[in-house]
Amino acid sequence: MFDAATGKSMRSYSRFTVIAVVLLLAVAGAILILDRRQLSALRQTSDWGSLIWALSFTAVSYIAGAASFVLLMRVFKVRLKTRHLHNMGLVSLCMCNLVGAPTDVSLRLLFLGRHGVNNSEVVSASFLMQYFKNLCYYSLVTASILWVALVHPLPAFGSATLILIVCLLVMLLVVATSIAFSIRLRRVVLRAVGKLWRLVTRRDIGVHLERFNNTLGLGTASLLRDRRLLLPLAATTGTEIAGIILAMWFCFKALGIQVEPWVLLTGFNFGVTLALFGFIPGRMGVQEASVAGILALFGIPFSQGVIAALVFRVVYYFIPFVATLPVYWMLLREKVDLAKEPLQGSVSL
């Protein structure tokens, strides 16, 4: 069904897309004016055929990310058709990458709720999906920091700073893992969140948080009990992130920018990870500045880094969003007969 609220949401996303494209063109135009010499050199060394590879690895990344979503929904015993779940995961990933969280969760709640899937199962699966993805991101950041410390001699203060960052990341991973897989610790955290929410909004969501905690506990217990899903889940999550990195690599190659693999990986790790904390919708500009800034420390001109990051944004964020709009429209327009749907779960939110 297609209601007014959904139509309004679709128009809002369309307006944001137009605004984002205009902003990208404005930034690119400013760079063209301010750094014509660097761009002239890029035109002479560019290899636009590499964009085909960038688009190919982008497709691999999104397909693998949607497959991770399918696997996690199976953990929560959701028995919708695999192709249907994959389409939902694909569309929600594209929307989330373009606009930012929590649009992915909102779309999954919309699509799966119409099939009778409980909200707590959708939120729990999305939480675990983001956890496994962040686990890969922060592990790569730690590896990059160690590489920088070993390959590039640093003063004592710089080394101490890197060690502190590594310790904080490891601590963050330990805490996140404990919360994800310990129902008791998670209950304590969720109760604190519930109290804060009640203090700010005057609304009590304790019952909903407890249901979410129980559902997530059932899901993690099922995942640990049936470990056959762990390897495919690790493979799809790793493939998704590897596809992102390779897509960025070929975007740089398309512009003729020579960058060592570890340097690119470091720029990607810090750029994408720092962008996760940005409050700008779609992390617009935050990721580009972060990637270009980190790469500038290793000798890549800042303007070249910005242009390559902008090309990567178009390849990895905008093109998949436009390409999946027909799938998005199809999911919105489909008619659902709940009487014919298989029974999903028994916990509601």
C-alpha positions as CSV (number, residue, x, y, z in Angstrom):
1,M,0.0,0.0,0.0
2,F,1.1,3.5,-0.7
3,D,-0.2,6.1,1.8
4,A,0.3,9.8,2.1
5,A,3.0,9.5,4.8
6,T,5.1,7.2,2.6
7,G,4.6,9.5,-0.4
8,K,5.7,12.5,1.7
9,S,8.7,10.5,2.9
10,M,9.6,9.7,-0.7
11,R,9.4,13.3,-1.7
12,S,11.6,14.3,1.2
13,Y,14.3,11.8,0.1
14,S,14.0,13.1,-3.4
15,R,14.5,16.7,-2.3
16,F,17.5,15.7,-0.2
17,T,19.0,13.9,-3.2
18,V,18.6,17.0,-5.4
19,I,20.1,19.3,-2.7
20,A,23.0,16.8,-2.1
21,V,23.8,16.7,-5.9
22,V,23.8,20.5,-6.1
23,L,26.2,20.7,-3.1
24,L,28.5,18.1,-4.7
25,L,28.5,20.1,-7.9
26,A,29.2,23.3,-6.0
27,V,32.2,21.7,-4.2
28,A,33.5,20.2,-7.4
29,G,33.2,23.6,-9.1
30,A,35.0,25.4,-6.4
31,I,37.9,22.9,-6.6
32,L,38.0,23.3,-10.4
33,I,38.4,27.0,-10.0
34,L,40.9,27.0,-7.1
35,D,43.2,24.2,-8.2
36,R,43.1,24.0,-12.0
37,R,46.8,23.0,-12.2
38,Q,46.2,19.8,-10.2
39,L,43.1,18.9,-12.1
40,S,44.9,19.4,-15.4
41,A,47.5,16.8,-14.3
42,L,44.7,14.4,-13.3
43,R,43.1,14.7,-16.8
44,Q,46.4,13.6,-18.4
45,T,46.8,10.5,-16.1
46,S,43.1,9.5,-15.7
47,D,41.9,6.0,-16.6
48,W,38.1,6.2,-16.6
49,G,37.8,2.6,-17.5
50,S,38.6,1.9,-13.9
51,L,35.2,3.3,-13.0
52,I,33.7,0.1,-14.4
53,W,35.6,-1.9,-11.8
54,A,34.6,0.6,-9.1
55,L,30.9,0.1,-10.0
56,S,31.4,-3.7,-10.1
57,F,32.8,-3.8,-6.6
58,T,30.1,-1.4,-5.4
59,A,27.5,-3.9,-6.6
60,V,29.4,-6.7,-4.9
61,S,29.4,-4.7,-1.7
62,Y,25.7,-4.0,-1.7
63,I,24.7,-7.5,-2.6
64,A,26.9,-8.9,0.2
65,G,25.5,-6.4,2.7
66,A,21.9,-7.4,1.8
67,A,22.9,-11.0,2.1
68,S,24.1,-10.3,5.7
69,F,20.6,-8.9,6.4
70,V,19.0,-12.0,5.1
71,L,21.2,-14.3,7.2
72,L,20.4,-12.3,10.4
73,M,16.7,-12.3,9.7
74,R,17.0,-16.1,9.4
75,V,18.6,-16.1,12.9
76,F,15.3,-14.6,14.1
77,K,13.3,-17.2,12.3
78,V,11.8,-14.8,9.7
79,R,10.6,-17.1,6.9
80,L,9.9,-14.7,4.1
81,K,11.4,-15.5,0.7
82,T,15.1,-14.9,0.4
83,R,14.8,-12.7,-2.7
84,H,12.2,-10.5,-0.9
85,L,14.4,-10.1,2.2
86,H,17.4,-9.4,0.0
87,N,15.5,-6.6,-1.8
88,M,14.5,-5.1,1.5
89,G,18.1,-5.2,2.7
90,L,19.4,-3.8,-0.5
91,V,17.0,-0.8,-0.6
92,S,17.5,0.0,3.1
93,L,21.3,-0.1,2.8
94,C,21.2,2.3,-0.2
95,M,18.9,4.7,1.6
96,C,21.0,4.5,4.8
97,N,24.3,5.2,2.9
98,L,22.7,8.2,1.1
99,V,20.8,9.8,4.0
100,G,22.2,8.2,7.1
101,A,20.9,6.2,10.1
102,P,18.3,5.3,11.1
103,T,16.6,5.4,7.8
104,D,17.6,1.8,7.2
105,V,15.8,0.6,10.3
106,S,12.8,2.7,9.5
107,L,12.5,1.2,6.0
108,R,12.9,-2.3,7.4
109,L,10.2,-1.7,10.0
110,L,7.9,-0.4,7.2
111,F,8.5,-3.2,4.7
112,L,8.7,-6.1,7.2
113,G,6.0,-4.9,9.5
114,R,3.5,-5.2,6.6
115,H,4.4,-8.9,6.5
116,G,3.7,-9.4,10.2
117,V,7.3,-9.4,11.3
118,N,7.7,-8.1,14.8
119,N,9.4,-4.7,15.3
120,S,11.7,-6.1,18.0
121,E,13.1,-8.7,15.6
122,V,13.8,-6.1,12.9
123,V,15.5,-3.8,15.3
124,S,17.5,-6.6,16.8
125,A,18.7,-7.9,13.4
126,S,19.7,-4.4,12.4
127,F,21.5,-3.9,15.7
128,L,23.6,-7.1,15.1
129,M,24.2,-6.2,11.5
130,Q,25.7,-2.8,12.5
131,Y,27.6,-4.4,15.3
132,F,29.4,-6.9,13.0
133,K,30.1,-4.2,10.5
134,N,31.5,-1.8,13.1
135,L,33.6,-4.7,14.4
136,C,35.3,-4.9,11.0
137,Y,35.7,-1.1,10.8
138,Y,37.3,-0.7,14.1
139,S,39.5,-3.7,13.7
140,L,40.8,-2.2,10.4
141,V,41.4,1.2,12.1
142,T,43.5,-0.6,14.8
143,A,45.5,-2.3,12.1
144,S,46.0,1.0,10.2
145,I,47.2,2.7,13.4
146,L,49.7,-0.1,14.1
147,W,50.9,0.2,10.5
148,V,51.4,3.9,10.7
149,A,53.4,3.5,14.0
150,L,55.6,0.8,12.5
151,V,56.3,2.3,9.1
152,H,56.4,6.0,9.9
153,P,58.7,7.0,12.8
154,L,56.8,9.2,15.2
155,P,57.8,11.4,18.2
156,A,57.1,10.0,21.6
157,F,53.9,12.1,21.9
158,G,52.6,10.8,18.6
159,S,53.3,7.2,19.5
160,A,51.6,7.6,22.9
161,T,48.6,9.1,21.2
162,L,48.3,6.2,18.8
163,I,48.6,3.7,21.6
164,L,45.9,5.5,23.5
165,I,43.6,5.4,20.4
166,V,44.2,1.7,20.0
167,C,43.4,1.0,23.7
168,L,40.2,3.0,23.4
169,L,39.1,1.2,20.3
170,V,39.9,-2.2,21.8
171,M,37.9,-1.2,24.9
172,L,35.1,0.0,22.8
173,L,35.0,-3.3,20.9
174,V,35.0,-5.2,24.2
175,V,32.2,-3.1,25.6
176,A,30.1,-3.4,22.4
177,T,30.6,-7.2,22.3
178,S,29.6,-7.5,26.0
179,I,26.5,-5.5,25.4
180,A,25.6,-7.5,22.2
181,F,25.9,-10.9,23.8
182,S,25.3,-10.4,27.5
183,I,21.6,-10.1,28.3
184,R,22.2,-9.0,31.9
185,L,24.6,-6.2,30.9
186,R,22.4,-5.1,28.1
187,R,19.4,-4.9,30.5
188,V,21.4,-2.6,32.8
189,V,22.3,-0.3,29.8
190,L,18.8,-0.3,28.4
191,R,17.3,0.5,31.8
192,A,19.7,3.5,32.0
193,V,18.5,4.5,28.5
194,G,14.9,4.1,29.5
195,K,15.4,6.4,32.5
196,L,17.1,9.0,30.4
197,W,14.3,8.8,27.8
198,R,11.6,9.2,30.5
199,L,13.5,12.1,32.0
200,V,13.7,13.9,28.7
201,T,10.4,13.0,27.0
202,R,8.2,12.1,30.0
203,R,7.4,8.8,28.3
204,D,8.0,5.3,29.7
205,I,9.5,2.9,27.1
206,G,10.8,0.4,29.6
207,V,8.4,-2.4,28.4
208,H,9.5,-1.9,24.8
209,L,13.2,-1.9,25.7
210,E,12.7,-5.1,27.8
211,R,11.0,-6.8,24.8
212,F,13.9,-5.7,22.6
213,N,16.4,-7.1,25.1
214,N,14.6,-10.4,25.2
215,T,14.3,-10.7,21.5
216,L,18.0,-9.8,20.9
217,G,18.9,-12.3,23.6
218,L,17.0,-15.1,21.8
219,G,18.7,-14.1,18.5
220,T,22.3,-14.1,19.9
221,A,21.6,-17.3,21.7
222,S,20.4,-18.9,18.5
223,L,23.4,-17.6,16.6
224,L,25.8,-19.0,19.1
225,R,23.9,-22.3,19.3
226,D,23.8,-22.8,15.6
227,R,27.3,-21.5,14.6
228,R,26.9,-22.6,11.0
229,L,25.7,-19.1,10.2
230,L,28.7,-17.4,11.7
231,L,31.0,-18.2,8.8
232,P,28.6,-17.0,6.1
233,L,27.9,-13.9,8.1
234,A,31.6,-13.2,8.5
235,A,32.1,-13.8,4.8
236,T,29.2,-11.5,3.7
237,T,30.2,-8.7,6.1
238,G,33.9,-8.9,5.1
239,T,32.9,-8.9,1.4
240,E,30.7,-5.8,1.9
241,I,33.6,-3.8,3.5
242,A,36.2,-5.2,1.0
243,G,33.9,-4.1,-1.8
244,I,33.8,-0.5,-0.4
245,I,37.6,-0.4,-0.1
246,L,38.2,-1.7,-3.6
247,A,35.5,0.6,-5.1
248,M,37.4,3.6,-3.5
249,W,40.7,2.2,-4.8
250,F,39.4,2.1,-8.4
251,C,38.0,5.6,-8.0
252,F,41.5,6.9,-7.2
253,K,42.9,4.8,-10.1
254,A,40.3,6.3,-12.5
255,L,41.7,9.7,-11.7
256,G,45.3,8.5,-12.1
257,I,46.1,9.1,-8.4
258,Q,48.9,6.8,-7.3
259,V,48.3,5.7,-3.7
260,E,49.8,2.8,-1.8
261,P,47.3,0.2,-0.6
262,W,48.0,0.7,3.1
263,V,47.8,4.5,2.7
264,L,44.4,4.2,1.0
265,L,43.3,1.7,3.7
266,T,44.3,4.1,6.4
267,G,42.5,7.0,4.7
268,F,39.4,4.9,4.2
269,N,39.5,3.7,7.8
270,F,39.8,7.1,9.4
271,G,37.6,8.8,6.9
272,V,34.7,6.4,7.0
273,T,35.0,5.8,10.8
274,L,35.2,9.5,11.6
275,A,32.2,10.1,9.3
276,L,30.2,7.6,11.4
277,F,30.1,10.3,14.2
278,G,29.0,13.0,11.8
279,F,25.6,14.6,12.4
280,I,25.2,15.9,8.8
281,P,22.7,13.8,6.8
282,G,24.5,11.3,4.7
283,R,27.8,12.5,6.3
284,M,28.0,15.0,3.4
285,G,31.4,16.6,3.3
286,V,32.6,14.9,6.5
287,Q,33.8,11.8,4.8
288,E,35.4,13.7,1.9
289,A,37.3,16.0,4.2
290,S,38.4,13.2,6.5
291,V,39.6,11.0,3.7
292,A,41.4,13.8,1.9
293,G,42.9,15.1,5.1
294,I,44.3,11.8,6.2
295,L,45.7,11.1,2.7
296,A,47.3,14.6,2.6
297,L,49.5,13.5,5.6
298,F,51.0,10.8,3.3
299,G,51.7,13.2,0.4
300,I,48.5,13.0,-1.6
301,P,47.4,16.6,-2.6
302,F,44.3,17.6,-0.6
303,S,42.4,18.7,-3.8
304,Q,43.0,15.3,-5.4
305,G,41.8,13.5,-2.4
306,V,38.6,15.6,-2.3
307,I,37.9,15.0,-6.0
308,A,38.5,11.2,-5.6
309,A,36.3,11.1,-2.5
310,L,33.5,13.0,-4.4
311,V,33.8,10.5,-7.3
312,F,33.6,7.7,-4.7
313,R,30.5,9.2,-3.2
314,V,28.8,9.4,-6.6
315,V,29.8,5.8,-7.4
316,Y,29.0,4.2,-4.1
317,Y,26.2,6.3,-2.7
318,F,24.2,8.1,-5.5
319,I,24.3,5.6,-8.4
320,P,23.1,2.6,-6.2
321,F,20.3,4.7,-4.8
322,V,19.1,5.7,-8.2
323,A,19.5,2.1,-9.5
324,T,17.4,0.6,-6.7
325,L,14.5,3.1,-6.9
326,P,12.4,0.7,-9.0
327,V,12.9,-2.0,-6.3
328,Y,12.0,0.6,-3.6
329,W,8.8,1.5,-5.6
330,M,7.9,-2.1,-6.1
331,L,8.2,-2.8,-2.3
332,L,6.0,0.1,-1.5
333,R,3.4,-0.8,-4.0
334,E,3.1,-4.5,-3.3
335,K,-0.1,-5.8,-1.8
336,V,0.3,-8.0,1.2
337,D,-2.2,-10.7,2.3
338,L,-1.3,-11.4,5.9
339,A,-3.6,-14.4,5.9
340,K,-1.2,-16.1,3.4
341,E,2.0,-15.0,5.2
342,P,3.9,-17.6,7.2
343,L,3.8,-17.0,11.0
344,Q,6.9,-15.0,11.9
345,G,7.6,-14.4,15.6
346,S,5.8,-14.1,18.8
347,V,7.5,-11.1,20.4
348,S,6.2,-7.6,19.6
349,L,7.4,-4.2,20.2
